[in-house]
Amino acid sequence: MSEFPHFDNAKLMIAASARHCRITIEELPVGQIVVDEVGTIQSIDVSTEKALGFENACGIRVSELLLEADKCFPQKLSLANVGDWGSNKIHSVEGKEFAARIVCVPGAHPKTFLLSIVFG
């Protein structure tokens, strides 16, 4: 088994790697929105917030962003509602529409859910 090479600038390399990962994630066409069990946005990633034209989307009901909310968004989220919610249209503050696929998984905290928004 080979050993890892010794780098004199290990801290610099780690910082550069972390920056590269952050930039890559910020540029991906995937949004991450954390909602509570009634769909109120608890947190949203910066690039999605900017794309949708919000300065602070926390506290907004995520169903307000979904043009076809009645088709996919349940009245109250539960573990029975996790999975692929399929395609939907999301609209921005300026009225711009985005086609997206939404996947819901349990969040890191109790009674929260992570919505992955894959823009397409």
C-alpha positions as CSV (number, residue, x, y, z in Angstrom):
1,M,0.0,0.0,0.0
2,S,1.4,3.3,-1.0
3,E,1.6,6.2,1.4
4,F,0.2,9.6,0.8
5,P,2.8,12.1,-0.4
6,H,4.0,14.7,2.0
7,F,2.9,18.2,1.1
8,D,4.5,21.3,2.6
9,N,1.4,23.3,1.8
10,A,-1.3,20.9,3.1
11,K,-3.4,23.7,4.6
12,L,-3.3,25.6,1.3
13,M,-4.3,22.5,-0.7
14,I,-7.2,21.7,1.7
15,A,-8.5,25.3,1.5
16,A,-8.3,25.2,-2.3
17,S,-10.1,21.8,-2.4
18,A,-12.8,23.1,-0.1
19,R,-13.2,26.2,-2.3
20,H,-13.4,24.1,-5.4
21,C,-16.1,21.9,-3.8
22,R,-18.1,25.0,-2.7
23,I,-18.0,26.6,-6.1
24,T,-19.0,23.3,-7.8
25,I,-22.0,22.9,-5.5
26,E,-23.0,26.5,-6.0
27,E,-23.0,26.1,-9.8
28,L,-25.0,22.8,-9.9
29,P,-28.6,23.1,-11.2
30,V,-29.9,21.6,-7.9
31,G,-31.5,23.6,-5.1
32,Q,-31.8,22.5,-1.5
33,I,-34.8,23.7,0.5
34,V,-35.4,22.7,4.1
35,V,-39.1,22.9,5.1
36,D,-41.0,22.0,8.2
37,E,-44.0,19.7,8.3
38,V,-46.4,22.3,7.0
39,G,-44.1,23.4,4.2
40,T,-42.7,26.6,5.6
41,I,-39.2,27.2,4.3
42,Q,-36.6,26.9,7.2
43,S,-33.6,27.4,5.0
44,I,-32.7,27.6,1.3
45,D,-29.4,27.5,-0.5
46,V,-28.1,30.9,-1.7
47,S,-28.0,30.1,-5.4
48,T,-31.7,28.9,-5.5
49,E,-32.7,31.9,-3.5
50,K,-30.9,34.2,-6.0
51,A,-32.4,32.4,-9.0
52,L,-35.9,32.8,-7.6
53,G,-35.3,36.4,-6.8
54,F,-35.7,36.2,-3.0
55,E,-33.6,38.1,-0.5
56,N,-34.9,36.0,2.4
57,A,-37.2,33.1,1.6
58,C,-37.3,31.7,5.1
59,G,-40.9,31.8,6.5
60,I,-42.5,31.5,3.0
61,R,-44.6,28.5,2.3
62,V,-42.9,26.4,-0.4
63,S,-46.3,25.7,-2.0
64,E,-46.3,29.4,-3.0
65,L,-43.3,28.7,-5.3
66,L,-44.9,25.7,-7.0
67,L,-47.3,26.5,-9.8
68,E,-48.9,23.0,-9.5
69,A,-48.8,22.8,-5.7
70,D,-52.2,21.2,-5.5
71,K,-50.9,18.2,-7.6
72,C,-47.8,17.4,-5.6
73,F,-47.6,19.2,-2.3
74,P,-49.4,17.6,0.6
75,Q,-51.3,19.6,3.3
76,K,-48.9,18.2,5.9
77,L,-45.6,16.5,5.3
78,S,-44.9,13.2,6.8
79,L,-42.6,10.2,6.2
80,A,-45.4,8.9,3.9
81,N,-44.8,11.8,1.5
82,V,-41.1,11.3,0.9
83,G,-39.8,10.3,-2.5
84,D,-39.9,11.7,-6.0
85,W,-42.7,14.2,-6.4
86,G,-42.1,14.4,-10.1
87,S,-41.9,17.4,-12.4
88,N,-43.3,20.8,-11.4
89,K,-43.0,24.4,-12.4
90,I,-41.5,26.8,-9.9
91,H,-41.9,30.5,-10.3
92,S,-39.7,33.4,-9.2
93,V,-40.5,36.7,-7.6
94,E,-40.4,38.3,-11.0
95,G,-42.8,35.7,-12.5
96,K,-40.1,33.7,-14.3
97,E,-40.9,30.0,-14.5
98,F,-38.5,27.1,-14.0
99,A,-39.1,23.5,-14.9
100,A,-37.9,21.3,-12.0
101,R,-38.1,17.8,-10.5
102,I,-38.7,17.7,-6.8
103,V,-37.4,15.0,-4.5
104,C,-38.4,15.0,-0.8
105,V,-36.4,13.2,1.9
106,P,-36.5,13.4,5.7
107,G,-34.5,16.4,7.1
108,A,-31.7,16.3,9.6
109,H,-34.0,17.7,12.4
110,P,-37.3,16.2,13.6
111,K,-40.3,17.3,11.6
112,T,-38.2,18.8,8.8
113,F,-37.9,17.7,5.2
114,L,-35.2,18.4,2.6
115,L,-36.5,19.2,-0.9
116,S,-34.0,18.7,-3.7
117,I,-35.0,20.8,-6.6
118,V,-33.3,19.6,-9.8
119,F,-33.7,22.4,-12.4
120,G,-34.1,21.3,-15.9
